[in-house]
Amino acid sequence: MWRAKIFVTLKKSVLDPEGEAVKSSLHTMGYSEVEQVRIGKLIEVQMRVEDRETAAEKVKVMAERLLANLEIENYRFELEEVKA
Amino acid sequence: MKIAAPIFPGSSGERDIIYAIEEVLQESVTPVWHQEKELNQFDAILIPGGSSYGDYLRPGALARYSPVMESIAKEAEKGKLILGIGNGFQILQEAGLLPGTLLRNKQLHFCCELTTLVVEQTETPFTNRYKNGEVISIPIAHQQGNFFCDERTLAELKENNQIIFRYQKNPNGSIGDIAGVCNKKRNVLGMMPHPERAIADWMGTADGAKVFISMLQHWKENGHAA
């Protein structure tokens, strides 16, 4: 069993109004050193596959077909083996 | 003209569409569940607004893999008329049938108001009854209607005259004030404003009716071909 953690983030060229709003709240709280806030998603997928290569292959296809919208988002992922 | 309205879990705009088509065209709309695999018998497909699958992941992202989408892609390929309104627009983009992506509104608010649009193109099956440059009032109601695409796509949209409606006063941050775009073949249109909620004076505006009258007109003149 393998678990993938997939991080989906907005591309640099895409405005993140949610991040901007959080940034302005952090400023209000006094964190004047905050220069940028970007909000993304963390998706965890647990899979019944034998090895790391198969897991990586599957996650890549899942991410590109559904989990991320490559027009506006980037993704990266980490894999860890889950012992039953 | 036989019209289908595909319904996904979380769609909520189909009643408005059914009512509008009955009132404006005296035609009936067949609601079809998203598990339907064959839409060959229909001449036009209207994808309603709402929040399919609760807008989980991204609006339209999960609906895009519903069985009905395969048949919609097939009918689009044949040149049938397909109109996605609100969430229906987002679904068509996720399915790759229309360009761009709709992001969260720039100011984060849910926008629910009457907007004025400029009809940029009348050479389409959806706008042939409007005048070029006509200014019309149509309401919007969305949280994610901020049209975005990269510069190259934007240039292509302009070059191919695919920008059909623009906001006169940009409500949500959309690039190029874009409110509605069509595909290259011009038989698939997506728009964030709701023409089905603008078909009678008591609604505040009847300016949306001509979208549907245009479709019927086109169908009468051309049959299936776009």
Boltz contact constraints between the chains, C-beta under 6 A:
constraints:
  - contact:
      token1: [A, 17]
      token2: [B, 104]
      max_distance: 6.0
  - contact:
      token1: [A, 17]
      token2: [B, 106]
      max_distance: 6.0
  - contact:
      token1: [A, 17]
      token2: [B, 108]
      max_distance: 6.0
  - contact:
      token1: [A, 21]
      token2: [B, 108]
      max_distance: 6.0
  - contact:
      token1: [A, 69]
      token2: [B, 58]
      max_distance: 6.0
  - contact:
      token1: [A, 69]
      token2: [B, 101]
      max_distance: 6.0
  - contact:
      token1: [A, 71]
      token2: [B, 101]
      max_distance: 6.0
  - contact:
      token1: [A, 72]
      token2: [B, 101]
      max_distance: 6.0
